[in-house]
Amino acid sequence: MPPRDRVITLTTDFGLHDSYVAEMKAVLLAGSPTVRIVDVTHEVPPQDVLYGSIVLERLVRVFPVGTVHIGVVDPGVGTDRRILLAKARGQLIICPDNGLITWTARCHALQSCHEVPRPSGDGSATFAGRDLIAPFAARLVRAKVSKRSIPKVTDPVLLDVRPAAKLSEAEIIYIDRFGNAVTNVRSNLLASGAKITVGEHHLPLQRTYADAKVNQPVALIGSSHLLEIAVRNGSAAKKLKLKVGDRLHISEP
């Protein structure tokens, strides 16, 4: 893909109150003026690596081959943690080696994984996104980086979360802004007629949110092909007091 057609996505926990996102974009545009930048979200909860990991994997599912995804949720900024350049589904991900690559690595085989070299100079110890990741990404889309010249990584940091291999492993891994509780259970693990128990609620598997009455809980397969618990026109997280890490009981029909 020619540099003028390259897409770089940005996923961070920076928020929009400060100049941090714009500073990263300034570096990207200075290094590659014709690149197309897509803001995915800058509202990842601060330091929530698992949340950021799941967002990045959802991008890998839908963006075209050749896209470069930048993820910056970096509680260890300034330490000796590595910065990764990973490849999955023909797309590249640049992110701290702190677990942000986890859900992509669990759901898709990583085609390669390398360590981004640390630049020499006076870059800030607290803003790797601007001073390390963005300049590297700009060089990458201009084909100024050879992966053969940077070290391979065979042991990226992975969080202790994975797609459920059996129903007894079902747990909540993500709460979206609507309060929907997304689980690690893929649709192909659920038989028609399965029943999901959340606290005192026994929920049959439904097709869509409107299959429940207003303000009532519903279990369904969401857009990421994972089981989720929702409340029609409300928040399942609030109404059912759900949080990431909660386990679910699922019975076969």
Secondary structure, DSSP 8 states (H G I E B T S, - for coil): --GGG-EEEEEES--SSSSHHHHHHHHHHHH-TT-EEEEEES-S-TT-HHHHHHHHHHHHHHS-TT-EEEEE--TTTTSS--EEEEEETTEEEEEETTTTTHHHHHHS--SEEEE-----S---TT-HIIIIIHHHHHHHHTT---GGGS-B-S-----S----SSGGG-BEEEE-TT--EEEEEEGGG--TT-EEEETTEEEEEESSGGGS-TT-EEEEE-TTSEEEEEETTB-HHHHTT--TT-B-EEE--
